[in-house]
Amino acid sequence: MDEPTKLDGWKKAGECASADFYSCEAAIRRLNEYLDHELTEADRITVLKHLEFCRPCMSRFTFEQTLVISIRQKISALCVPQNLKEKLHSLLRHDKP
Amino acid sequence: MAELELQPTPGQLFNGQPNTGQPGFGLSSILEEDGPASPPPTNPDLFESEMNPHLDALYRNGLRLTGNANDAEDLLQDTYLRAYRFFYQYQPGTNAKAWLFRIMNTVFLNDYRRKSRQGETVSYDGLEDFFLYNRLTEDGVTGVGGDRSETENPEKAVLEKLDIETIQRAIEALPIEFRDTVALATLEEMSYQEIAETLEIPVGTVRSRLSRGRKLLQRALWEYLNGEETRG
């Protein structure tokens, strides 16, 4: 696991002084797990902290998330034909082992 | 495209040696033509309540395996009836979706193998993170329609142009070892553990295939969106 990087520049921001951040590289390495909700809560928060302060990564991650959701929504329109559903329902009642 | 034999991938279900050692599975007998002589009776209502929530996802898996609606419907019916006959082997509380998908993959390999399709031969050159995003935000990009007004919001433009056919073609163009993993995670929202169970591969392999497979998918989407068809 990568140790979160202390960004000295942000320590001057007051309340964020103790916050840990991933580098862009470490955050991007977790992109898929972030998209697929596979990160631990601690890792997810650390990625989110990076995104909060890194506009380019926020833009990229948002695009990737939108792309996955969009693809998933569109493909979910592909459903079992109704007549096949009815046929399967019927077969279970007439094709008992 | 010529019909090719599947190239077995080590550790995958496609090696034709379904794993029977895991709880909740036990697919070897499911391959038997007639099954046991007197299996316990299955309550069709109970079976449907457990399995039907996954029917659409199973149908889409059949479409990806066979490549056409007719064969996908036949494969779904075979899988469904096979699962019904062997429902007594299913352990409630285990993953019904992964169980069904594994039966389908096994039935497909056993009965439909001659019709199996190989993914495209693809080059891994130029794979990068954020492939689509980078193309869309390059200065002066004129792809995906090329209209200047669209390039002012290229992300919106490309997402609007993604249709089911384009997505399906891009998924089908992936090499088979990436196709399943990318489809199950991206389209069917399976967890990495579920994918590992379904495909009988380690979770680490799921991660590595997703990492490369999603980049390949983005490149394929870009090519199809721009009409740069790579299919022969």
Chai-1 contact restraints between the chains, C-beta under 6 A:
chainA,res_idxA,chainB,res_idxB,connection_type,confidence,min_distance_angstrom,max_distance_angstrom,comment,restraint_id
A,I28,B,D129,contact,1.0,0.0,6.0,A-B,restraint_1
A,N32,B,L210,contact,1.0,0.0,6.0,A-B,restraint_2
A,D36,B,A185,contact,1.0,0.0,6.0,A-B,restraint_3
A,E38,B,Y192,contact,1.0,0.0,6.0,A-B,restraint_4
A,R60,B,F130,contact,1.0,0.0,6.0,A-B,restraint_5
A,R60,B,Y133,contact,1.0,0.0,6.0,A-B,restraint_6
A,F63,B,Y133,contact,1.0,0.0,6.0,A-B,restraint_7
A,F63,B,E155,contact,1.0,0.0,6.0,A-B,restraint_8
A,V68,B,T186,contact,1.0,0.0,6.0,A-B,restraint_9
A,S70,B,L159,contact,1.0,0.0,6.0,A-B,restraint_10
A,I71,B,I167,contact,1.0,0.0,6.0,A-B,restraint_11
A,R72,B,L187,contact,1.0,0.0,6.0,A-B,restraint_12
A,K74,B,I164,contact,1.0,0.0,6.0,A-B,restraint_13
A,I75,B,I167,contact,1.0,0.0,6.0,A-B,restraint_14
A,I75,B,L187,contact,1.0,0.0,6.0,A-B,restraint_15
A,L78,B,R60,contact,1.0,0.0,6.0,A-B,restraint_16
A,C79,B,D56,contact,1.0,0.0,6.0,A-B,restraint_17
A,V80,B,L55,contact,1.0,0.0,6.0,A-B,restraint_18
A,V80,B,D56,contact,1.0,0.0,6.0,A-B,restraint_19
A,V80,B,Y59,contact,1.0,0.0,6.0,A-B,restraint_20
A,L84,B,E73,contact,1.0,0.0,6.0,A-B,restraint_21
A,L88,B,Y80,contact,1.0,0.0,6.0,A-B,restraint_22
A,L92,B,P44,contact,1.0,0.0,6.0,A-B,restraint_23
A,L92,B,Y84,contact,1.0,0.0,6.0,A-B,restraint_24
A,R93,B,P44,contact,1.0,0.0,6.0,A-B,restraint_25
A,P97,B,P39,contact,1.0,0.0,6.0,A-B,restraint_26
A,P97,B,R85,contact,1.0,0.0,6.0,A-B,restraint_27
